Amino acid sequence: MNHWLILPILLPAVLGAVLVIAARHDRLLSRVFAVASCVLLLVLGVVLLVMASDGSIRSYALGDWVAPFGIVLVLDRLSALMLVLTAALGLGVLLYAIGGWDERGKHFHPLFQFQLMGLNGAFLTGDFFNLFVFFEILLIASYGLMVHGGGGLRVKAGVQYVVTNLVGSSLFLIAVGLIYSVTGTLNMADLAIKVPQVPAADQALLQTGAVLLLLVFGVKAALVPLHFWLPGTYANAPGPVAALFAIMTKVGAYSIIRLYVLAFGADAGEAAWIAAPWLLPAGLLTLVLGMSGVFAARSLGQMASFAVIGSMGMLLATVSVFTPQALSAALFYLVHSTFGAAALFLIADLVAERRGVQRDRLALAPRFAQGTLIAGLFFAAAIAVAGMPPLSGFLGKLLVLDAVRAHPQAVWFWALILATSLLAILGFARGGSLVFWKSHALEAPATASRRPAPVLPFVAVGGLLAVLAVLTVAAGPVHAWLEQASAQVFAPAGYIDAVLGAAGGGQ
């Protein structure tokens, strides 16, 4: 059996427990353990990515219980990509947090590890029930991180976040029950075999369950009209927590890609491509609303939050085309938008920590320490997220525009992507002008702090932006690899054979 596959789940689970039991009163030891865990997760993710790059799909049956009866973990190019993305983002965010944020409340590091465990589990699991379990781990850990440091607005936003996701969890169970009632399985590979065999009399139950699952994943991905929880939650969360949350919406996107290509794709009979008619208009509306929110935002945190919504709209609208070319473009944009949004949240926090009562609001305030450096970081992040050349956002949008040229709704794609890019540019220009340029002329009060700033937060933000620069320079080979990943996703026979053909173990 290939035991490597369980380590991305096992490592943060064990370290989280160790941090709670043995290191909760020792800040330095907690930081050492947490950073070591994230470094190991990144190394492990890269090892698994290299393993997956040979084109084979590997499965791991927990307890040696044969699929579809036991719990199974599956590694292919797509899941390996998401593991590396999670580990790299987690390490960058953690470096920012140990610059001082982790001291503002208890249990930050254990919750951070459990959050990584939930993310990795969601990307590796091969069955619905354990996807639900990992969703719940994510929910519990993310709520604890959300209210880290306290504050009325943060708690209020956290309650809204939890209630919304609990409703989503209830719908998840109902949807899984409906699908299980007509297929008799929760294993994704087995479901791909059973869905085409569902008789016409049971199609209504099957398709209702599939649409309900799409609704649940839409909540996770903040699709319109299910996006309402995100702006307040992310804008009021601690800066490093909001940055980590940049990948949370990608869990919803990953689930949609995995399920609606594997089980409800071309071979699903009457339920084939059931997500496409719903996903396309919802994605385009989400794109418009998100970038309109960037233009109308009242704070840098709100701006970053609406940028996440807009990026999810473009990502899922592209996915809704359901072709390998469109998926490879969407995956490139997914990687870019995750690091870009995380950098924006961290920059907003750097600003908020230095502007006194104005925090990160788009209003005039006296200039602040390291203002020129932070302005430069904001400029780079804004260019990337708005999709301007020369950074990876521009290349991602070009790939998307090229991938949808043959689609019947290509005119809408092109018009809305270009128009919302203009909105984003104007919104970021307005925000940067108010916070950095116009405020630069106002003298700082004599009582302003002159303490040296911690270095790690700037290293973390610079690291995230450096990833975007590397993604730009290496766009050719990265996209070629993503094309292979997309082709693998659209060849479900390999996934099915790896899971159901691996009797009692991994391959």
C-alpha positions as CSV (number, residue, x, y, z in Angstrom):
1,M,0.0,0.0,0.0
2,N,1.2,3.5,-0.8
3,H,1.3,5.1,2.7
4,W,2.5,8.4,1.3
5,L,-1.1,9.3,0.5
6,I,-2.3,9.5,4.0
7,L,0.6,11.6,5.4
8,P,-0.9,15.0,4.3
9,I,-3.9,14.3,6.6
10,L,-2.0,12.4,9.3
11,L,0.8,14.9,9.8
12,P,-1.3,18.0,10.6
13,A,-3.8,15.9,12.6
14,V,-1.0,14.6,14.9
15,L,0.8,17.9,15.1
16,G,-2.4,19.7,16.0
17,A,-3.0,17.3,18.8
18,V,0.6,17.6,20.0
19,L,0.3,21.4,20.0
20,V,-2.9,21.3,22.1
21,I,-1.5,18.8,24.6
22,A,2.2,19.6,24.9
23,A,2.9,23.1,23.6
24,R,-0.1,25.3,24.2
25,H,1.7,27.3,26.8
26,D,5.0,27.6,25.0
27,R,4.7,30.1,22.1
28,L,8.2,29.5,20.7
29,L,7.7,25.7,20.7
30,S,4.3,26.1,19.1
31,R,5.8,28.2,16.3
32,V,8.7,25.7,15.7
33,F,6.3,22.8,15.5
34,A,3.8,24.7,13.3
35,V,6.5,25.9,10.8
36,A,8.1,22.4,10.7
37,S,4.8,20.9,9.9
38,C,4.1,23.3,7.1
39,V,7.5,22.8,5.6
40,L,7.1,19.1,5.7
41,L,3.7,19.3,4.1
42,L,5.1,21.4,1.3
43,V,7.9,18.9,0.8
44,L,5.4,16.0,0.9
45,G,3.1,17.8,-1.5
46,V,6.0,18.3,-4.0
47,V,6.9,14.6,-3.6
48,L,3.3,13.6,-4.3
49,L,3.1,16.0,-7.3
50,V,6.2,14.4,-8.8
51,M,4.7,10.9,-8.2
52,A,1.4,12.0,-9.9
53,S,3.3,13.6,-12.8
54,D,4.0,10.1,-14.3
55,G,0.3,10.0,-15.3
56,S,-0.7,7.2,-13.0
57,I,-3.5,7.5,-10.4
58,R,-2.9,6.0,-7.0
59,S,-5.3,5.0,-4.3
60,Y,-5.0,4.1,-0.7
61,A,-7.6,2.0,1.1
62,L,-7.7,2.7,4.8
63,G,-7.7,-0.4,7.0
64,D,-7.2,-2.4,3.8
65,W,-11.0,-2.3,3.2
66,V,-11.6,-2.7,-0.5
67,A,-13.4,0.1,-2.3
68,P,-16.3,0.9,-2.6
69,F,-17.0,-0.4,0.9
70,G,-14.0,1.2,2.7
71,I,-12.6,4.7,2.9
72,V,-10.3,5.4,0.0
73,L,-7.9,8.3,-0.7
74,V,-7.0,9.0,-4.3
75,L,-4.0,10.9,-5.8
76,D,-4.0,12.2,-9.3
77,R,-2.6,15.3,-10.9
78,L,-5.5,17.5,-9.8
79,S,-5.4,16.5,-6.1
80,A,-1.6,16.7,-6.0
81,L,-1.8,20.3,-7.4
82,M,-4.3,21.2,-4.7
83,L,-2.1,19.7,-2.0
84,V,1.0,21.7,-3.1
85,L,-1.2,24.9,-3.4
86,T,-2.5,24.4,0.2
87,A,0.9,23.7,1.7
88,A,2.6,26.7,-0.1
89,L,-0.2,29.1,0.9
90,G,-0.3,27.7,4.5
91,L,3.5,28.2,4.9
92,G,3.4,31.8,3.7
93,V,0.4,32.6,5.9
94,L,2.0,31.0,8.9
95,L,5.2,33.0,8.5
96,Y,3.0,36.2,8.5
97,A,1.1,35.1,11.5
98,I,4.1,34.3,13.7
99,G,5.1,38.0,13.2
100,G,2.7,38.7,16.1
101,W,-0.8,37.7,15.1
102,D,-0.6,34.3,16.7
103,E,-0.2,36.0,20.1
104,R,-3.6,37.6,20.1
105,G,-5.6,34.5,21.1
106,K,-5.3,30.9,22.2
107,H,-4.9,27.8,20.2
108,F,-4.1,29.5,16.9
109,H,-1.5,26.9,15.8
110,P,-3.6,23.8,16.6
111,L,-6.6,25.2,14.7
112,F,-4.3,26.1,11.8
113,Q,-3.1,22.5,11.6
114,F,-6.6,21.1,11.8
115,Q,-7.6,23.5,9.0
116,L,-4.8,22.2,6.8
117,M,-5.9,18.6,7.7
118,G,-9.4,19.4,6.6
119,L,-8.2,20.9,3.3
120,N,-5.9,18.1,2.4
121,G,-8.5,15.5,3.3
122,A,-11.1,17.2,1.1
123,F,-8.7,17.1,-1.9
124,L,-7.7,13.5,-1.4
125,T,-10.9,11.7,-0.4
126,G,-12.6,9.4,-2.8
127,D,-16.1,9.2,-1.3
128,F,-18.9,11.6,-0.4
129,F,-19.3,10.8,3.2
130,N,-15.6,11.6,4.0
131,L,-15.9,14.8,1.9
132,F,-18.7,15.8,4.3
133,V,-16.5,14.9,7.3
134,F,-13.6,17.0,6.1
135,F,-16.0,19.8,5.3
136,E,-17.1,19.7,9.0
137,I,-13.4,19.7,10.2
138,L,-12.9,22.8,8.0
139,L,-15.9,24.5,9.4
140,I,-15.0,23.9,13.1
141,A,-11.3,24.9,12.6
142,S,-12.2,27.9,10.4
143,Y,-14.7,29.3,12.9
144,G,-12.0,29.1,15.7
145,L,-9.6,30.9,13.5
146,M,-12.2,33.4,12.4
147,V,-12.9,34.7,15.9
148,H,-9.2,34.6,16.9
149,G,-8.4,37.7,18.8
150,G,-12.0,38.5,19.6
151,G,-14.1,41.5,18.7
152,G,-17.8,42.1,18.2
153,L,-17.8,42.4,14.4
154,R,-15.7,39.3,14.1
155,V,-17.9,37.2,16.3
156,K,-21.0,38.4,14.4
157,A,-19.5,37.6,11.1
158,G,-18.4,34.2,12.4
159,V,-21.9,33.3,13.6
160,Q,-23.2,34.2,10.1
161,Y,-20.5,32.1,8.5
162,V,-21.2,29.1,10.8
163,V,-25.0,29.2,10.4
164,T,-24.7,29.5,6.6
165,N,-22.3,26.5,6.4
166,L,-24.4,24.4,8.8
167,V,-27.4,24.9,6.5
168,G,-25.1,23.8,3.6
169,S,-24.0,20.8,5.6
170,S,-27.7,19.8,6.2
171,L,-28.3,20.1,2.5
172,F,-25.2,18.0,1.8
173,L,-26.6,15.1,3.9
174,I,-30.0,15.3,2.2
175,A,-28.3,15.3,-1.2
176,V,-26.1,12.4,-0.3
177,G,-29.1,10.5,1.0
178,L,-31.0,11.0,-2.2
179,I,-28.1,9.9,-4.4
180,Y,-27.4,6.8,-2.2
181,S,-31.0,5.8,-2.2
182,V,-30.9,5.2,-6.0
183,T,-27.3,4.2,-6.5
184,G,-26.4,2.4,-3.3
185,T,-22.9,3.9,-3.1
186,L,-21.0,6.9,-1.7
187,N,-17.7,6.1,-3.5
188,M,-17.1,8.6,-6.3
189,A,-15.6,6.0,-8.7
190,D,-18.4,3.5,-8.0
191,L,-20.9,6.3,-8.5
192,A,-19.5,7.0,-12.0
193,I,-20.4,3.4,-12.8
194,K,-23.8,3.4,-11.1
195,V,-25.2,6.8,-12.4
196,P,-25.7,5.6,-16.0
197,Q,-27.5,2.5,-14.8
198,V,-30.2,4.5,-12.8
199,P,-33.6,3.7,-14.3
200,A,-35.8,6.5,-15.6
201,A,-38.2,6.1,-12.7
202,D,-35.4,7.2,-10.3
203,Q,-33.9,9.9,-12.4
204,A,-35.8,12.6,-10.5
205,L,-34.3,11.6,-7.2
206,L,-30.8,11.3,-8.7
207,Q,-30.9,14.7,-10.4
208,T,-32.4,16.4,-7.4
209,G,-29.5,15.1,-5.3
210,A,-27.0,16.2,-7.9
211,V,-28.5,19.7,-8.1
212,L,-28.6,19.9,-4.2
213,L,-24.9,19.0,-4.1
214,L,-24.2,21.7,-6.6
215,L,-26.0,24.1,-4.3
216,V,-23.8,23.0,-1.4
217,F,-20.6,23.4,-3.4
218,G,-21.9,26.7,-4.6
219,V,-22.2,27.9,-1.0
220,K,-18.6,26.8,-0.4
221,A,-17.5,28.6,-3.6
222,A,-19.5,31.8,-2.9
223,L,-21.5,31.6,-6.1
224,V,-24.3,34.1,-6.6
225,P,-26.8,34.1,-4.9
226,L,-25.0,32.1,-2.3
227,H,-22.2,34.5,-1.8
228,F,-23.7,36.8,0.9
229,W,-21.7,35.3,3.7
230,L,-18.2,35.9,2.3
231,P,-17.7,39.7,2.2
232,G,-18.4,40.2,5.9
233,T,-16.7,37.0,7.0
234,Y,-13.4,37.5,5.1
235,A,-13.2,41.3,5.6
236,N,-13.7,41.0,9.4
237,A,-11.4,37.9,9.9
238,P,-7.8,38.4,11.1
239,G,-5.6,39.2,8.1
240,P,-3.6,35.9,8.0
241,V,-6.8,33.9,8.5
242,A,-8.5,35.6,5.6
243,A,-5.4,34.9,3.5
244,L,-5.7,31.2,4.3
245,F,-9.4,31.4,3.6
246,A,-8.5,32.3,0.0
247,I,-8.2,28.6,-0.7
248,M,-11.5,27.7,1.1
249,T,-13.7,28.7,-1.8
250,K,-11.4,26.5,-4.0
251,V,-12.6,23.5,-2.1
252,G,-16.1,24.1,-3.6
253,A,-14.6,24.5,-7.0
254,Y,-12.5,21.4,-6.7
255,S,-15.6,19.4,-5.6
256,I,-17.6,20.6,-8.6
257,I,-14.8,19.7,-11.0
258,R,-14.3,16.3,-9.5
259,L,-17.9,15.2,-9.2
260,Y,-19.5,16.7,-12.3
261,V,-16.9,15.4,-14.6
262,L,-16.4,12.0,-13.0
263,A,-19.9,11.0,-12.1
264,F,-22.2,13.4,-14.0
265,G,-20.1,13.9,-17.1
266,A,-20.4,12.6,-20.7
267,D,-21.2,9.0,-19.7
268,A,-23.9,9.8,-17.1
269,G,-26.9,9.2,-19.4
270,E,-29.9,11.4,-18.7
271,A,-27.9,13.2,-15.9
272,A,-25.0,14.1,-18.2
273,W,-23.5,17.6,-17.6
274,I,-26.3,18.4,-15.2
275,A,-24.2,21.2,-13.6
276,A,-23.5,23.1,-16.9
277,P,-26.8,25.0,-17.3
278,W,-26.7,26.2,-13.7
279,L,-23.0,26.9,-13.4
280,L,-22.5,29.2,-16.4
281,P,-25.0,31.9,-15.6
282,A,-24.2,31.8,-11.9
283,G,-20.5,32.1,-12.6
284,L,-20.9,35.1,-14.9
285,L,-23.2,36.8,-12.4
286,T,-20.7,36.1,-9.7
287,L,-17.9,37.6,-11.8
288,V,-19.9,40.8,-12.4
289,L,-21.0,41.2,-8.7
290,G,-17.5,40.5,-7.4
291,M,-15.7,43.0,-9.5
292,S,-18.5,45.6,-9.0
293,G,-17.9,45.0,-5.3
294,V,-14.2,45.7,-5.8
295,F,-15.1,49.0,-7.5
296,A,-17.5,50.0,-4.7
297,A,-15.6,48.7,-1.7
298,R,-15.1,50.9,1.4
299,S,-12.0,49.2,2.7
300,L,-9.1,47.2,1.5
301,G,-10.4,44.1,3.2
302,Q,-13.8,44.4,1.4
303,M,-11.9,44.9,-1.8
304,A,-10.0,41.7,-1.4
305,S,-13.1,39.8,-0.3
306,F,-15.0,40.9,-3.4
307,A,-12.0,40.1,-5.5
308,V,-12.3,36.5,-4.2
309,I,-15.9,36.4,-5.3
310,G,-15.2,37.8,-8.7
311,S,-12.3,35.4,-9.3
312,M,-14.5,32.4,-8.3
313,G,-17.1,33.7,-10.8
314,M,-14.6,33.6,-13.6
315,L,-13.1,30.3,-12.5
316,L,-16.5,28.5,-12.3
317,A,-17.9,30.1,-15.5
318,T,-14.8,28.7,-17.3
319,V,-15.2,25.3,-15.6
320,S,-18.9,25.2,-16.8
321,V,-17.7,24.9,-20.4
322,F,-16.6,21.3,-19.4
323,T,-13.7,20.8,-21.9
324,P,-10.1,19.9,-21.1
325,Q,-8.9,23.2,-22.6
326,A,-11.2,25.3,-20.5
327,L,-10.3,23.3,-17.4
328,S,-6.6,23.8,-17.9
329,A,-7.2,27.5,-18.2
330,A,-9.4,27.5,-15.1
331,L,-6.7,25.6,-13.1
332,F,-4.0,28.1,-14.1
333,Y,-6.3,31.0,-13.0
334,L,-7.2,29.1,-9.8
335,V,-3.5,28.9,-8.7
336,H,-3.0,32.6,-9.6
337,S,-6.1,33.9,-7.9
338,T,-5.4,32.0,-4.7
339,F,-2.0,33.6,-4.2
340,G,-3.1,37.0,-5.4
341,A,-6.1,37.2,-3.1
342,A,-4.0,35.9,-0.1
343,A,-1.4,38.6,-0.8
344,L,-4.2,41.3,-0.9
345,F,-5.5,40.2,2.5
346,L,-2.1,40.3,4.1
347,I,-1.4,43.8,2.6
348,A,-4.8,45.0,3.9
349,D,-3.7,43.8,7.3
350,L,-0.3,45.6,7.1
351,V,-2.2,48.8,6.3
352,A,-4.8,48.3,9.1
353,E,-2.1,47.8,11.7
354,R,-0.5,51.1,10.9
355,R,-3.3,53.6,10.2
356,G,-4.8,53.9,13.7
357,V,-8.6,54.4,13.8
358,Q,-8.9,54.5,10.0
359,R,-7.6,50.9,9.8
360,D,-7.9,49.8,6.1
361,R,-10.8,52.0,5.2
362,L,-10.6,53.9,1.9
363,A,-10.3,57.3,3.5
364,L,-7.6,59.9,3.9
365,A,-5.3,59.4,6.9
366,P,-1.8,60.5,7.9
367,R,1.0,58.6,6.2
368,F,2.3,55.6,8.1
369,A,5.4,53.6,8.7
370,Q,6.7,51.5,5.7
371,G,4.1,53.2,3.6
372,T,6.2,53.3,0.5
373,L,7.1,49.6,0.7
374,I,3.5,48.5,1.4
375,A,2.3,50.7,-1.5
376,G,4.7,48.9,-3.8
377,L,3.4,45.5,-2.6
378,F,-0.2,46.7,-3.1
379,F,0.6,47.9,-6.6
380,A,2.0,44.5,-7.6
381,A,-0.9,42.6,-6.0
382,A,-3.5,44.8,-7.6
383,I,-1.9,44.4,-11.0
384,A,-2.0,40.6,-10.6
385,V,-5.6,40.4,-9.3
386,A,-7.0,42.8,-11.9
387,G,-5.4,40.8,-14.6
388,M,-3.0,43.4,-16.1
389,P,0.2,42.6,-17.8
390,P,2.8,41.4,-17.2
391,L,1.8,39.2,-14.2
392,S,0.1,35.8,-14.2
393,G,-3.4,37.2,-14.0
394,F,-3.1,38.6,-17.5
395,L,-1.9,35.3,-18.8
396,G,-4.7,33.5,-17.0
397,K,-7.4,35.6,-18.5
398,L,-5.9,35.2,-22.0
399,L,-6.0,31.4,-21.5
400,V,-9.6,31.7,-20.4
401,L,-10.6,33.9,-23.3
402,D,-8.9,31.5,-25.8
403,A,-10.6,28.5,-24.2
404,V,-14.1,29.8,-24.6
405,R,-13.8,31.1,-28.2
406,A,-15.9,28.2,-29.6
407,H,-18.5,28.3,-26.9
408,P,-22.1,29.5,-27.9
409,Q,-21.9,32.2,-25.2
410,A,-18.4,33.3,-26.1
411,V,-19.5,36.9,-26.7
412,W,-20.9,37.1,-23.1
413,F,-17.6,35.6,-21.8
414,W,-15.4,38.1,-23.6
415,A,-17.6,41.1,-22.9
416,L,-18.0,40.4,-19.2
417,I,-14.4,39.4,-18.6
418,L,-13.1,42.6,-20.2
419,A,-15.7,44.9,-18.6
420,T,-15.1,43.5,-15.1
421,S,-11.4,43.7,-15.6
422,L,-11.9,47.4,-16.2
423,L,-14.0,47.7,-13.0
424,A,-11.3,45.9,-11.0
425,I,-8.6,48.3,-12.4
426,L,-10.7,51.3,-11.5
427,G,-11.5,49.9,-8.0
428,F,-7.9,49.1,-7.2
429,A,-6.7,52.5,-8.6
430,R,-9.3,54.3,-6.4
431,G,-8.3,52.3,-3.3
432,G,-4.5,52.8,-3.8
433,S,-5.0,56.5,-4.5
434,L,-6.9,57.1,-1.3
435,V,-4.8,55.0,1.0
436,F,-1.3,55.6,-0.4
437,W,-1.0,58.5,-2.8
438,K,-3.4,61.2,-1.4
439,S,-2.6,60.2,2.2
440,H,1.1,60.5,1.6
441,A,0.9,64.3,1.7
442,L,-0.6,64.2,5.3
443,E,2.1,64.3,8.0
444,A,2.1,61.6,10.6
445,P,1.3,62.7,14.1
446,A,4.3,63.2,16.4
447,T,3.1,60.4,18.6
448,A,3.2,57.9,15.8
449,S,5.1,54.7,16.6
450,R,8.6,54.4,15.3
451,R,9.2,50.9,16.5
452,P,11.0,48.6,14.0
453,A,8.5,46.5,12.0
454,P,8.7,42.7,12.1
455,V,10.4,41.4,9.0
456,L,8.4,38.1,8.6
457,P,5.1,39.7,7.5
458,F,6.9,41.4,4.6
459,V,8.8,38.2,3.8
460,A,5.5,36.4,3.6
461,V,3.8,38.9,1.4
462,G,6.9,39.1,-0.8
463,G,6.9,35.3,-1.1
464,L,3.3,35.1,-2.3
465,L,4.0,37.8,-4.9
466,A,7.2,36.0,-5.9
467,V,5.1,32.9,-6.6
468,L,3.0,34.9,-9.0
469,A,6.2,36.1,-10.7
470,V,7.5,32.5,-11.0
471,L,4.1,31.5,-12.3
472,T,4.4,34.2,-15.0
473,V,7.9,33.2,-16.1
474,A,7.1,29.5,-16.1
475,A,3.6,29.9,-17.6
476,G,4.5,27.6,-20.6
477,P,5.6,24.5,-18.7
478,V,3.0,25.1,-15.9
479,H,0.2,25.3,-18.4
480,A,1.4,22.2,-20.3
481,W,1.3,20.3,-17.0
482,L,-2.1,21.6,-16.3
483,E,-3.3,20.4,-19.7
484,Q,-2.2,16.9,-18.8
485,A,-4.0,17.2,-15.5
486,S,-7.2,18.3,-17.3
487,A,-7.0,15.5,-19.8
488,Q,-6.6,13.1,-16.9
489,V,-9.8,14.5,-15.2
490,F,-11.7,14.1,-18.5
491,A,-10.6,10.4,-18.7
492,P,-12.6,9.0,-15.8
493,A,-11.8,5.4,-16.7
494,G,-8.3,5.8,-15.2
495,Y,-9.7,7.1,-11.9
496,I,-12.3,4.3,-11.8
497,D,-9.7,1.6,-12.5
498,A,-7.3,3.0,-9.9
499,V,-9.9,2.9,-7.2
500,L,-12.1,-0.1,-7.9
501,G,-9.3,-2.1,-9.4
502,A,-7.0,-1.7,-6.5
503,A,-8.1,-4.6,-4.3
504,G,-7.2,-3.9,-0.8
505,G,-4.6,-1.3,-1.3
506,G,-2.8,1.5,-3.2
507,Q,-1.1,1.4,-6.6
